[in-house]
Amino acid sequence: MTLTDLLVPTYRNMLQTLKGLLDEAEAQLGAGEAEALLSARLAPDIFPLATPVMPAIALIKDAKARNRIFEEVLQLNVAGQEQPAR
């Protein structure tokens, strides 16, 4: 199992949740109010929609680079381990 196998389902779930929030906000505000959508709150006690959108985009945008680095580190760790003497 690779790191990609672990991360893709997590990112997919996060994006599906985010899509559900955006769809709900669009349903409440209407399709024509795109600017208002990012500052809209679905409930008074939660952050505006732009707050979870920005870090989610940054996380997924950088995932490929981070994944490549993690895979290289894991390969170095495995390659650097000495085999036990028999």
C-alpha positions in Angstrom: 0.0 0.0 0.0 1.4 3.4 -1.0 0.9 6.7 0.6 -1.2 7.7 -2.4 -3.6 4.8 -1.7 -4.1 6.2 1.8 -4.4 9.9 0.9 -6.8 9.7 -2.2 -9.8 8.4 -0.3 -9.2 11.0 2.5 -9.0 13.9 0.0 -12.0 12.6 -2.0 -14.1 12.5 1.2 -13.0 16.0 2.1 -13.8 17.4 -1.3 -17.2 15.7 -1.4 -18.0 17.2 2.0 -16.9 20.6 0.8 -18.9 20.2 -2.4 -22.0 19.5 -0.3 -21.5 22.6 1.8 -21.0 24.7 -1.4 -24.1 23.2 -3.0 -26.2 23.9 0.1 -25.0 27.5 0.2 -25.7 28.0 -3.5 -29.2 26.6 -2.9 -29.8 29.1 -0.1 -28.3 32.1 -1.9 -29.0 31.4 -5.6 -26.5 30.8 -8.4 -26.1 34.5 -9.3 -24.5 35.5 -6.0 -21.1 33.9 -6.4 -19.2 36.6 -4.4 -21.7 36.4 -1.5 -21.3 32.6 -1.5 -17.8 32.8 -0.1 -18.8 35.1 2.8 -22.0 33.3 3.5 -22.6 31.3 6.7 -24.9 28.2 6.6 -25.6 28.8 10.3 -24.8 31.6 12.7 -22.3 29.5 14.7 -20.0 28.4 11.8 -17.3 30.1 9.8 -18.0 31.6 6.4 -17.5 29.2 3.5 -14.2 30.7 2.4 -12.6 29.6 5.7 -12.7 25.8 5.0 -12.3 26.2 1.2 -8.9 27.9 1.2 -7.0 25.4 3.3 -8.7 22.5 1.5 -7.5 23.8 -1.8 -4.0 24.4 -0.5 -3.8 20.9 1.0 -4.8 19.1 -2.1 -2.8 21.4 -4.4 0.4 20.6 -2.5 -0.4 16.9 -2.0 1.4 15.7 -5.0 4.7 17.3 -4.0 4.3 16.2 -0.4 3.5 12.7 -1.5 6.6 12.5 -3.7 8.8 13.7 -0.8 7.2 11.2 1.6 7.7 8.3 -0.8 11.4 9.3 -1.3 11.9 9.5 2.5 10.3 6.1 3.0 12.5 4.6 0.3 15.6 6.1 1.9 14.6 4.7 5.3 14.0 1.2 3.8 17.2 1.3 1.7 19.3 2.6 4.7 18.2 -0.1 7.1 20.9 -2.8 7.5 19.8 -6.4 7.2 20.2 -8.4 10.4 23.2 -10.7 10.6 22.3 -14.4 10.3 
